[in-house]
């Protein structure tokens, strides 16, 4: 009987350790989301860009016009501020830091650069990613 209990405990513990990801794997997954966003933005596909965000009324975006609450409102804000391909331009990021907050959350600090025909734009951002249903999503974004 003790042998069976030992086998069951070993299986449970090994399953738990295999289901967890490493910090490096988490960072790579977050960088993959940012890359997909960069490519979508540069193709003037704001809806695809927004796939990196948590589709929730609890999403928060903090910019120069104050706080925008919710995924739909954030999408509308982006569409108003960047109405044409001339406004979205080509996006690039410089990631300065990705730091773990908890096993399920990270913050990312960086710089964005937009190369555009209507004039280039640059700024800084800090975003918070959270693992939601197995996917990394931005739950809060501060950009200026």
Helices and strands as residue ranges (DSSP letters): H 2-19, H 23-42, H 46-49, G 50-52, E 60-63, E 66-69, H 71-81, H 85-88, E 90-102, E 105-115, E 121-132, E 135-143
